[in-house]
């Protein structure tokens, strides 16, 4: 039902839930009750001045589904990352991204503005605002790159760049000609630099 990448994201989500229980420091567990934006969440995020590097599987859904006709589309993405947050220290993390692509189709996908919330297994968060985006298609590969900054949490004030590589079939999926392409999978990389 999910495919191998979907299963990897689901497994990553389950691992994150389990590891969050183990890694969340006392006094910071209330961040989730505030939806990640209230006073408790701010205490739980903290900041980090060094680079953060994350990699993992990314699953996107499109609303409305992509067709051959370009139209404004809401893109929702979940990524199961493994992040290096300090030298020699890695943590699982989940990224939740929402973007609006003003002219999305099966041939083009560009999201110049997006927001992403990254939740690390130690209970901390990074809130990222992307304000630039490009999409390049070459040799059956679509590379979507977004850049912006971390507005709150771990890495606050740092520059962020997110790249996702999507392998495209040689022929357009039949979904593009009928009901529309509802989603796609890819490999994501997130870099945060202070």
N, C-alpha and C positions, 0 to 999 in steps of 0.2 A: 504493500500500500504506500509506504513512504519512499522506497528505493534505498540504496545504500547510503547516500548522503543524508537523507531524511532520518534514517535510523541512527546515523552518527550524531546528528544534532539532538535527537531525542535522548540518546544515551548520554551525551554531554550534559543535557539539562538535568537528567536524573543524578548524574555524578555531582553536578553543581549543588543541587538541593542537599544531597548527603554531606558534601564537604562544607557547605555553609553552616550546617549545624555544628560541625566539629570546630571550624575555624573562627566563628563569630566571637569576638572578645566580649566578656561580660560588660554590661552597661551600654553595648552598642546594638543589641538585638532588637531594639524598638524601631530601628530605621524602616523596617518593612511595614509597620503599622501606620506609618505616615506616608506610604506610597512613594518613598524615596525622595520627597521634596521638603518635608517639614524639618523642625528643629532636631528631632531624633536622628533623621537621615544625615543632617549636616554634621552632627557629632560623629557619625559612623563613617564619613567619607575620608576626611583628612586630605592632605595634599602631598605630592611627591615631586621633587624637583628634577630627578633623573629621567632618562628616556624610558618609555614603556613600549614593548613590542608584543603584538598579539597576532596569532595565526589560527585559522580554523575553517570549518565548513560553514557555508552561508546558504540559507534557504529564503527565497523571496516569493511573495505573492503579489499579484497585480489586480487592482480593482479600478475600472473594469478590466477584464482580460485583454491581453495584447492581440491586435489583429494587424492587417496590412495597412489600415488607416491610422494615421497619427492622431492621438487625442490625449487630453490631460488624464493622467493615471496616478492613483495612489499606490505607492510601493511600500510594502511592509516587509521587513527582513529580520530574521533571527539568526544569530551566529553563535556557534559553540567554539569559543576561543581557548587557547592556552597562552597565557601572557607572562612575559618576563617583566617583573615590576621592580627588580633591583638585581644587581649582579649575583648570579647563582640562586635567585629566588623566582620560581614560576608558580602561577596559580591558574586554575581553570576560571573561566569567566563566561558570561552570556551577554551578548549585545542585542539590543532591541532598537531597530532603526525605522523611522518613518520619513518618507520623502514624497514630494509631488514632482512628477515628470511632466512638463507641459506639452511635450509632443512625442509620447511613447508609442512605439509600434513594434512588430516583430523584427523590424530592420534597424531600429534605433531606440536607445534607452539612455536618457540623460537627466540626471536629477541635480540641478544647480543648488537647491536648498534642501537640507535634511537635518534631522536631529537624531542622536543616538545616545542611549543610556547603556553603559557597560557596568554590569554588576560582577564584582570579583568574589571569589570564594571566601575571602576573609571579611565579607560584609561591606566593603567599601565600594564606592561608585565613581564613575567618571561621566559627566554630562557634557556631550559634545554637540556643537552647532557647526554644521557645514554650510558654507556660503558659496562654494565654487565646485563645479563638477564637469567632467569630460567623459566621453565614451568614444573608444577607438575600436573599430572592427578590422581585423586582419587575419587572413588564413584560417577562417573558421573560429576565431577566438574574439570575444568581446571583452574588452578591459574597461571597467568603469572606475574612475578615480574621483574622489571627493576630498576637499581640503577645507579646514576651518580651525576652530580652536576649542579647547576644553574650557567651558564657562564655570564649572563647579566641580568640586570633589578631587579625587586623585589626579594629579597632573594639571590642576587648575592654572589657567594662563598660558599653558603650552599650546604649540601648534599641533594639529592632528591631521593625518592623511590616511584615508581608507581606500584600499584598492581591492576590487573583486574581479576575478577572472572567470568568465563563463565560456564553456566550450559549446559551440553552436553546431547543430547538425548541418551536413552538406546541403540538404534540401530543407526548405522551410517546413516546420511541423504542420501536419494537416490541421491541427487546432487553429493555426493562424488563418486558415481559409474558412473555418466553420465557427465554432463557439468562441474561439480565442484562447491564447496561451495564458493559463492561470498562474503559473509560477515557474521558477527556475532555480537551479543549484549552482554553486560555484565555490571557489576557494578564496577566502578573504584574508587580507593583511591590514592591520591597524598599527600605525606608528604615532606615538605621542612624544614630542620633543619640547624641552623647556626653553 
